[in-house]
Amino acid sequence: MSSITGRSAVEQGPGPSGDNARGRRRLGDTLFGGGAGLAGVVVIAIVVFTGVFLAISAVPSVLDDKVNFLLSTEWQATPGDLRFGILQILWTTVSISVIAMIIAVPLGVANALFLTQYAPKWLARPAASVIDLLAAIPSIVYGLWGIQIFAPHLTGLQTFLNDALGWFPLFSGPVSTGTVFIAGIVLAVMVLPIITAMSREVFAQTPAANKEGALALGATRWEMIRTAVLPFGRAGVISAAMLGLGRALGETIAITIIVSSVAPGAGFFASWLQGGETFASKIANNAAEFNNPESTGAYIAAGLVLFVLTFVVNALARIVINRRKAFA
């Protein structure tokens, strides 16, 4: 009987302490979940309030605009005579970002594959650190380097493109000093660390069983990468590219320094071998005009378009990533 009683006491003893432990765990889970949910709500609220503020500030000026806001190339933010359009600004912003992505995405993915699949550890870690350090260089340094050192070396290339492909609108002349083409290449260097770092982390997480299975079936190193590593990291590469694109769309200081402004009243042109202004540089170059609600609203309207453009790009990227995950 005593043994039974003792056994019962032993069996019953851990009960309250176990319940208390579970209770503490449940309390911790509740607090953590609540904190995470609150953080998510705060982030969403910031985005919504930002969009609402931009819309409220921009709509009156857009309604008073005497030209087509989306199709005009004029920009005159004079109170009482607002005549501003974003066609040329939108084209310049998209063109610089496209050039940057065309260069940075393949180069970043190739760097990530080399660091994770080919390079020995004694080389991979220092090389990755050096590439990551590019992200720590201030934008103004990139801008000064681009216009003072890098741009003169591209004069011959731009002249050649104009001579050989001048019949095509993207390479028509005249060739200016600070061009969209130069800005796109410099911007590619700026976003390269982001794309490389994210792609590298995704490729490094490829299951070893997938890679070893491909090699065991007789695949070469490249065939293993093509059939195992790249499909596994495709969603991560898309995320990295979209994050880099967002960085490119919003770059201000470097673009302001590199790209030369066009003459006021100039018509629309598509050439990458001329200057221009992006949304961000347009706002930065004309900050002195923010002394009147009407003038300020014109520039806030440009900022609102950039906000919507970035939001749409990220939303499309999320849709693509979710489809890739579902397919995988």
C-alpha positions as a Markdown table, in Angstrom:
| # | Residue | x | y | z |
|---|---|---|---|---|
| 1 | Met | 0.0 | 0.0 | 0.0 |
| 2 | Ser | 2.8 | 2.4 | 0.9 |
| 3 | Ser | 4.5 | 1.7 | -2.4 |
| 4 | Ile | 1.3 | 2.4 | -4.2 |
| 5 | Thr | 0.8 | 5.6 | -2.3 |
| 6 | Gly | 4.3 | 6.6 | -2.9 |
| 7 | Arg | 4.0 | 5.9 | -6.6 |
| 8 | Ser | 0.8 | 7.9 | -6.7 |
| 9 | Ala | 2.5 | 10.8 | -5.0 |
| 10 | Val | 5.3 | 10.6 | -7.5 |
| 11 | Glu | 3.0 | 10.5 | -10.4 |
| 12 | Gln | 0.9 | 13.3 | -9.1 |
| 13 | Gly | 3.8 | 15.5 | -7.9 |
| 14 | Pro | 4.9 | 16.8 | -11.4 |
| 15 | Gly | 1.3 | 17.6 | -12.3 |
| 16 | Pro | 1.0 | 21.1 | -10.8 |
| 17 | Ser | 4.6 | 22.1 | -11.8 |
| 18 | Gly | 4.0 | 20.8 | -15.4 |
| 19 | Asp | 0.7 | 22.8 | -15.6 |
| 20 | Asn | 2.6 | 25.9 | -14.3 |
| 21 | Ala | 5.3 | 25.4 | -16.9 |
| 22 | Arg | 2.7 | 25.0 | -19.6 |
| 23 | Gly | 0.9 | 28.1 | -18.3 |
| 24 | Arg | 4.1 | 30.1 | -18.4 |
| 25 | Arg | 4.8 | 28.8 | -21.9 |
| 26 | Arg | 1.4 | 29.8 | -23.0 |
| 27 | Leu | 1.8 | 33.2 | -21.5 |
| 28 | Gly | 5.1 | 33.7 | -23.3 |
| 29 | Asp | 3.6 | 32.6 | -26.6 |
| 30 | Thr | 0.7 | 34.9 | -26.1 |
| 31 | Leu | 2.9 | 37.9 | -25.3 |
| 32 | Phe | 5.2 | 37.1 | -28.2 |
| 33 | Gly | 2.3 | 36.6 | -30.6 |
| 34 | Gly | 0.7 | 39.8 | -29.5 |
| 35 | Gly | 3.9 | 41.8 | -29.9 |
| 36 | Ala | 4.5 | 40.4 | -33.3 |
| 37 | Gly | 0.9 | 41.1 | -34.4 |
| 38 | Leu | 1.2 | 44.7 | -33.0 |
| 39 | Ala | 4.4 | 45.2 | -35.0 |
| 40 | Gly | 2.7 | 44.0 | -38.1 |
| 41 | Val | -0.3 | 46.3 | -37.6 |
| 42 | Val | 2.0 | 49.3 | -36.9 |
| 43 | Val | 4.0 | 48.7 | -40.2 |
| 44 | Ile | 0.7 | 48.4 | -42.2 |
| 45 | Ala | -0.6 | 51.6 | -40.5 |
| 46 | Ile | 2.5 | 53.5 | -41.4 |
| 47 | Val | 2.2 | 52.5 | -45.0 |
| 48 | Val | -1.5 | 53.4 | -45.1 |
| 49 | Phe | -1.0 | 56.7 | -43.4 |
| 50 | Thr | 1.9 | 57.6 | -45.7 |
| 51 | Gly | -0.3 | 56.9 | -48.7 |
| 52 | Val | -3.2 | 58.9 | -47.3 |
| 53 | Phe | -1.0 | 61.9 | -46.5 |
| 54 | Leu | 0.5 | 61.9 | -50.0 |
| 55 | Ala | -2.9 | 61.6 | -51.6 |
| 56 | Ile | -4.5 | 64.4 | -49.5 |
| 57 | Ser | -1.6 | 66.7 | -50.2 |
| 58 | Ala | -1.3 | 66.0 | -53.9 |
| 59 | Val | -5.0 | 65.8 | -55.1 |
| 60 | Pro | -5.7 | 69.6 | -54.8 |
| 61 | Ser | -2.7 | 70.4 | -57.0 |
| 62 | Val | -3.4 | 67.7 | -59.5 |
| 63 | Leu | -7.0 | 69.0 | -59.8 |
| 64 | Asp | -5.6 | 72.5 | -60.5 |
| 65 | Asp | -3.1 | 71.2 | -63.0 |
| 66 | Lys | -3.7 | 72.9 | -66.4 |
| 67 | Val | -2.0 | 70.0 | -68.4 |
| 68 | Asn | -2.4 | 66.3 | -68.4 |
| 69 | Phe | -0.6 | 65.0 | -65.2 |
| 70 | Leu | 0.3 | 61.6 | -66.7 |
| 71 | Leu | 1.1 | 62.5 | -70.4 |
| 72 | Ser | 2.6 | 66.0 | -70.2 |
| 73 | Thr | 6.4 | 66.7 | -70.1 |
| 74 | Glu | 5.9 | 70.3 | -68.8 |
| 75 | Trp | 6.9 | 71.2 | -65.2 |
| 76 | Gln | 5.9 | 74.6 | -63.9 |
| 77 | Ala | 4.9 | 74.6 | -60.3 |
| 78 | Thr | 3.9 | 78.3 | -60.1 |
| 79 | Pro | 1.1 | 78.9 | -57.7 |
| 80 | Gly | -2.0 | 79.8 | -59.7 |
| 81 | Asp | -0.6 | 78.5 | -62.9 |
| 82 | Leu | 0.3 | 74.9 | -62.3 |
| 83 | Arg | 1.4 | 73.0 | -65.4 |
| 84 | Phe | 3.2 | 69.8 | -64.5 |
| 85 | Gly | 3.3 | 66.3 | -65.9 |
| 86 | Ile | 5.3 | 63.2 | -65.1 |
| 87 | Leu | 5.8 | 61.5 | -68.4 |
| 88 | Gln | 9.5 | 62.2 | -68.9 |
| 89 | Ile | 10.2 | 61.8 | -65.2 |
| 90 | Leu | 8.5 | 58.4 | -65.1 |
| 91 | Trp | 10.4 | 57.3 | -68.2 |
| 92 | Thr | 13.8 | 58.4 | -66.8 |
| 93 | Thr | 13.1 | 56.7 | -63.5 |
| 94 | Val | 12.1 | 53.4 | -65.1 |
| 95 | Ser | 14.9 | 53.5 | -67.6 |
| 96 | Ile | 17.6 | 53.9 | -65.0 |
| 97 | Ser | 16.1 | 51.2 | -62.8 |
| 98 | Val | 15.8 | 48.8 | -65.8 |
| 99 | Ile | 19.5 | 49.3 | -66.8 |
| 100 | Ala | 20.5 | 48.7 | -63.2 |
| 101 | Met | 18.5 | 45.5 | -63.0 |
| 102 | Ile | 19.7 | 44.2 | -66.4 |
| 103 | Ile | 23.3 | 44.5 | -65.1 |
| 104 | Ala | 23.0 | 43.8 | -61.4 |
| 105 | Val | 20.7 | 40.7 | -61.3 |
| 106 | Pro | 22.8 | 38.4 | -63.6 |
| 107 | Leu | 26.0 | 39.6 | -61.9 |
| 108 | Gly | 24.6 | 39.2 | -58.4 |
| 109 | Val | 23.3 | 35.7 | -59.1 |
| 110 | Ala | 26.6 | 34.7 | -60.7 |
| 111 | Asn | 28.5 | 36.1 | -57.7 |
| 112 | Ala | 26.2 | 34.2 | -55.3 |
| 113 | Leu | 26.6 | 30.9 | -57.2 |
| 114 | Phe | 30.4 | 31.3 | -57.3 |
| 115 | Leu | 30.6 | 32.0 | -53.5 |
| 116 | Thr | 28.3 | 29.1 | -52.5 |
| 117 | Gln | 29.1 | 26.5 | -55.1 |
| 118 | Tyr | 32.6 | 27.0 | -56.5 |
| 119 | Ala | 34.8 | 29.1 | -54.2 |
| 120 | Pro | 36.7 | 27.5 | -51.4 |
| 121 | Lys | 35.8 | 28.6 | -47.9 |
| 122 | Trp | 39.1 | 30.6 | -47.4 |
| 123 | Leu | 38.1 | 32.7 | -50.4 |
| 124 | Ala | 34.3 | 32.7 | -50.1 |
| 125 | Arg | 34.1 | 34.4 | -46.7 |
| 126 | Pro | 36.5 | 37.3 | -47.5 |
| 127 | Ala | 34.9 | 37.8 | -50.9 |
| 128 | Ala | 31.4 | 37.9 | -49.5 |
| 129 | Ser | 32.5 | 40.5 | -46.9 |
| 130 | Val | 34.1 | 42.7 | -49.5 |
| 131 | Ile | 30.9 | 42.6 | -51.6 |
| 132 | Asp | 28.8 | 43.4 | -48.5 |
| 133 | Leu | 31.0 | 46.4 | -47.8 |
| 134 | Leu | 29.8 | 48.0 | -51.0 |
| 135 | Ala | 26.4 | 48.5 | -49.3 |
| 136 | Ala | 28.1 | 50.7 | -46.6 |
| 137 | Ile | 29.5 | 53.3 | -49.1 |
| 138 | Pro | 27.4 | 56.5 | -49.0 |
| 139 | Ser | 25.3 | 57.4 | -52.0 |
| 140 | Ile | 27.1 | 60.7 | -52.4 |
| 141 | Val | 30.4 | 58.8 | -52.8 |
| 142 | Tyr | 28.9 | 56.7 | -55.6 |
| 143 | Gly | 27.6 | 59.9 | -57.2 |
| 144 | Leu | 31.0 | 61.7 | -57.2 |
| 145 | Trp | 32.8 | 58.5 | -58.4 |
| 146 | Gly | 30.3 | 58.1 | -61.1 |
| 147 | Ile | 30.4 | 61.6 | -62.6 |
| 148 | Gln | 34.1 | 62.4 | -61.9 |
| 149 | Ile | 35.9 | 59.1 | -62.6 |
| 150 | Phe | 33.6 | 56.5 | -64.2 |
| 151 | Ala | 31.7 | 58.7 | -66.7 |
| 152 | Pro | 34.8 | 59.9 | -68.7 |
| 153 | His | 35.7 | 56.3 | -69.4 |
| 154 | Leu | 32.3 | 55.7 | -70.9 |
| 155 | Thr | 32.5 | 58.6 | -73.4 |
| 156 | Gly | 33.8 | 56.3 | -76.1 |
| 157 | Leu | 31.3 | 53.6 | -75.5 |
| 158 | Gln | 28.4 | 56.1 | -75.6 |
| 159 | Thr | 29.7 | 57.7 | -78.8 |
| 160 | Phe | 30.0 | 54.2 | -80.4 |
| 161 | Leu | 26.4 | 53.3 | -79.3 |
| 162 | Asn | 25.2 | 56.6 | -80.8 |
| 163 | Asp | 27.0 | 56.1 | -84.1 |
| 164 | Ala | 26.1 | 52.4 | -84.5 |
| 165 | Leu | 22.5 | 52.4 | -83.0 |
| 166 | Gly | 21.6 | 56.1 | -83.3 |
| 167 | Trp | 18.6 | 55.1 | -85.4 |
| 168 | Phe | 17.1 | 53.4 | -82.4 |
| 169 | Pro | 15.3 | 55.8 | -80.0 |
| 170 | Leu | 17.1 | 54.5 | -76.9 |
| 171 | Phe | 20.6 | 55.4 | -78.3 |
| 172 | Ser | 19.8 | 58.6 | -80.3 |
| 173 | Gly | 21.8 | 61.7 | -79.7 |
| 174 | Pro | 23.1 | 64.2 | -78.9 |
| 175 | Val | 25.1 | 62.5 | -76.1 |
| 176 | Ser | 25.3 | 64.5 | -72.9 |
| 177 | Thr | 27.7 | 64.4 | -70.0 |
| 178 | Gly | 25.7 | 62.9 | -67.2 |
| 179 | Thr | 23.4 | 60.4 | -69.0 |
| 180 | Val | 20.7 | 57.9 | -68.0 |
| 181 | Phe | 23.1 | 55.1 | -69.2 |
| 182 | Ile | 25.9 | 56.1 | -66.8 |
| 183 | Ala | 23.4 | 56.5 | -63.9 |
| 184 | Gly | 22.0 | 53.0 | -64.6 |
| 185 | Ile | 25.5 | 51.4 | -64.4 |
| 186 | Val | 26.4 | 53.2 | -61.2 |
| 187 | Leu | 23.1 | 52.2 | -59.7 |
| 188 | Ala | 23.8 | 48.6 | -60.7 |
| 189 | Val | 26.9 | 48.7 | -58.5 |
| 190 | Met | 24.9 | 50.2 | -55.7 |
| 191 | Val | 22.2 | 47.4 | -55.7 |
| 192 | Leu | 24.7 | 44.6 | -56.4 |
| 193 | Pro | 25.4 | 43.9 | -52.7 |
| 194 | Ile | 21.7 | 43.5 | -51.9 |
| 195 | Ile | 21.0 | 41.0 | -54.7 |
| 196 | Thr | 24.3 | 39.1 | -54.1 |
| 197 | Ala | 23.8 | 38.8 | -50.3 |
| 198 | Met | 20.1 | 37.6 | -50.5 |
| 199 | Ser | 20.8 | 35.2 | -53.4 |
| 200 | Arg | 23.9 | 33.8 | -51.5 |
| 201 | Glu | 21.9 | 33.1 | -48.4 |
| 202 | Val | 19.2 | 31.3 | -50.4 |
| 203 | Phe | 21.6 | 29.2 | -52.4 |
| 204 | Ala | 23.5 | 28.2 | -49.3 |
| 205 | Gln | 20.3 | 26.7 | -47.9 |
| 206 | Thr | 19.8 | 24.3 | -50.7 |
| 207 | Pro | 19.3 | 20.8 | -49.2 |
| 208 | Ala | 22.5 | 18.8 | -49.5 |
| 209 | Ala | 20.4 | 15.7 | -50.4 |
| 210 | Asn | 19.2 | 17.5 | -53.6 |
| 211 | Lys | 22.7 | 18.4 | -54.7 |
| 212 | Glu | 24.2 | 15.1 | -53.8 |
| 213 | Gly | 21.3 | 13.2 | -55.5 |
| 214 | Ala | 21.9 | 15.1 | -58.7 |
| 215 | Leu | 25.7 | 14.5 | -58.6 |
| 216 | Ala | 25.0 | 10.8 | -57.8 |
| 217 | Leu | 22.9 | 10.5 | -60.9 |
| 218 | Gly | 25.9 | 11.7 | -63.0 |
| 219 | Ala | 25.1 | 15.4 | -63.3 |
| 220 | Thr | 28.0 | 17.8 | -63.8 |
| 221 | Arg | 28.5 | 20.7 | -61.4 |
| 222 | Trp | 26.6 | 23.1 | -63.6 |
| 223 | Glu | 23.8 | 20.5 | -64.2 |
| 224 | Met | 23.5 | 20.1 | -60.5 |
| 225 | Ile | 23.2 | 23.9 | -60.1 |
| 226 | Arg | 20.7 | 24.2 | -62.9 |
| 227 | Thr | 18.5 | 21.3 | -61.6 |
| 228 | Ala | 18.8 | 21.6 | -57.8 |
| 229 | Val | 20.2 | 25.0 | -56.7 |
| 230 | Leu | 18.5 | 27.4 | -59.1 |
| 231 | Pro | 15.0 | 26.0 | -58.8 |
| 232 | Phe | 15.3 | 26.0 | -55.0 |
| 233 | Gly | 16.5 | 29.6 | -54.8 |
| 234 | Arg | 14.3 | 31.0 | -57.6 |
| 235 | Ala | 11.8 | 32.7 | -55.2 |
| 236 | Gly | 14.7 | 34.2 | -53.2 |
| 237 | Val | 16.3 | 35.6 | -56.3 |
| 238 | Ile | 13.1 | 37.2 | -57.3 |
| 239 | Ser | 12.8 | 38.7 | -53.8 |
| 240 | Ala | 16.3 | 40.0 | -54.0 |
| 241 | Ala | 15.7 | 41.5 | -57.5 |
| 242 | Met | 12.6 | 43.3 | -56.3 |
| 243 | Leu | 14.3 | 44.6 | -53.2 |
| 244 | Gly | 17.1 | 45.9 | -55.4 |
| 245 | Leu | 14.6 | 47.4 | -57.8 |
| 246 | Gly | 12.9 | 49.3 | -54.9 |
| 247 | Arg | 16.3 | 50.6 | -53.9 |
| 248 | Ala | 17.0 | 51.7 | -57.5 |
| 249 | Leu | 13.6 | 53.5 | -57.9 |
| 250 | Gly | 14.1 | 55.6 | -54.8 |
| 251 | Glu | 17.8 | 56.5 | -55.1 |
| 252 | Thr | 18.2 | 60.3 | -54.8 |
| 253 | Ile | 21.7 | 61.7 | -54.1 |
| 254 | Ala | 23.7 | 59.7 | -56.6 |
| 255 | Ile | 21.2 | 60.2 | -59.4 |
| 256 | Thr | 21.0 | 63.9 | -58.6 |
| 257 | Ile | 24.8 | 64.3 | -58.9 |
| 258 | Ile | 25.3 | 62.1 | -62.0 |
| 259 | Val | 22.3 | 62.8 | -64.3 |
| 260 | Ser | 22.4 | 66.2 | -66.0 |
| 261 | Ser | 19.2 | 68.2 | -66.1 |
| 262 | Val | 17.4 | 68.9 | -69.4 |
| 263 | Ala | 16.3 | 72.3 | -70.6 |
| 264 | Pro | 12.9 | 73.5 | -69.3 |
| 265 | Gly | 10.1 | 72.9 | -71.7 |
| 266 | Ala | 12.0 | 70.2 | -73.6 |
| 267 | Gly | 9.7 | 67.6 | -75.3 |
| 268 | Phe | 9.6 | 63.9 | -74.6 |
| 269 | Phe | 12.7 | 61.9 | -75.5 |
| 270 | Ala | 13.5 | 58.2 | -75.0 |
| 271 | Ser | 17.3 | 58.3 | -75.3 |
| 272 | Trp | 19.4 | 56.7 | -72.6 |
| 273 | Leu | 22.4 | 58.8 | -73.8 |
| 274 | Gln | 20.9 | 62.1 | -72.5 |
| 275 | Gly | 20.1 | 63.5 | -69.1 |
| 276 | Gly | 16.9 | 63.8 | -67.2 |
| 277 | Glu | 15.4 | 63.6 | -63.7 |
| 278 | Thr | 13.9 | 60.8 | -61.7 |
| 279 | Phe | 11.1 | 61.3 | -59.2 |
| 280 | Ala | 13.5 | 61.4 | -56.3 |
| 281 | Ser | 16.0 | 63.8 | -57.9 |
| 282 | Lys | 13.2 | 66.1 | -59.2 |
| 283 | Ile | 12.0 | 66.5 | -55.6 |
| 284 | Ala | 15.5 | 66.9 | -54.2 |
| 285 | Asn | 16.5 | 69.5 | -56.9 |
| 286 | Asn | 13.5 | 71.7 | -56.2 |
| 287 | Ala | 13.2 | 71.6 | -52.4 |
| 288 | Ala | 13.5 | 75.4 | -52.4 |
| 289 | Glu | 10.1 | 75.6 | -54.0 |
| 290 | Phe | 8.3 | 74.0 | -51.0 |
| 291 | Asn | 7.1 | 77.4 | -49.8 |
| 292 | Asn | 3.5 | 77.2 | -51.1 |
| 293 | Pro | 0.9 | 74.4 | -50.7 |
| 294 | Glu | 0.2 | 74.4 | -54.4 |
| 295 | Ser | 3.8 | 74.1 | -55.4 |
| 296 | Thr | 4.5 | 71.6 | -52.7 |
| 297 | Gly | 1.5 | 69.5 | -53.8 |
| 298 | Ala | 2.9 | 69.2 | -57.3 |
| 299 | Tyr | 6.1 | 67.5 | -56.0 |
| 300 | Ile | 4.1 | 65.5 | -53.5 |
| 301 | Ala | 2.1 | 64.2 | -56.5 |
| 302 | Ala | 5.3 | 63.0 | -58.0 |
| 303 | Gly | 6.2 | 61.3 | -54.8 |
| 304 | Leu | 2.8 | 59.7 | -54.7 |
| 305 | Val | 3.4 | 58.2 | -58.1 |
| 306 | Leu | 6.7 | 56.8 | -57.0 |
| 307 | Phe | 5.0 | 55.4 | -53.9 |
| 308 | Val | 2.4 | 53.6 | -56.0 |
| 309 | Leu | 5.0 | 52.4 | -58.4 |
| 310 | Thr | 7.1 | 50.8 | -55.7 |
| 311 | Phe | 4.0 | 49.3 | -54.1 |
| 312 | Val | 2.9 | 47.8 | -57.4 |
| 313 | Val | 6.3 | 46.3 | -58.1 |
| 314 | Asn | 6.5 | 44.7 | -54.7 |
| 315 | Ala | 2.9 | 43.4 | -55.0 |
| 316 | Leu | 3.7 | 41.8 | -58.4 |
| 317 | Ala | 6.9 | 40.3 | -56.9 |
| 318 | Arg | 4.9 | 38.8 | -54.1 |
| 319 | Ile | 2.4 | 37.2 | -56.5 |
| 320 | Val | 5.2 | 35.7 | -58.6 |
| 321 | Ile | 6.9 | 34.3 | -55.5 |
| 322 | Asn | 3.7 | 32.8 | -54.1 |
| 323 | Arg | 3.1 | 31.1 | -57.5 |
| 324 | Arg | 6.6 | 29.7 | -57.6 |
| 325 | Lys | 6.2 | 28.4 | -54.1 |
| 326 | Ala | 2.9 | 26.7 | -54.9 |
| 327 | Phe | 4.5 | 25.2 | -58.0 |
| 328 | Ala | 7.5 | 24.0 | -56.0 |
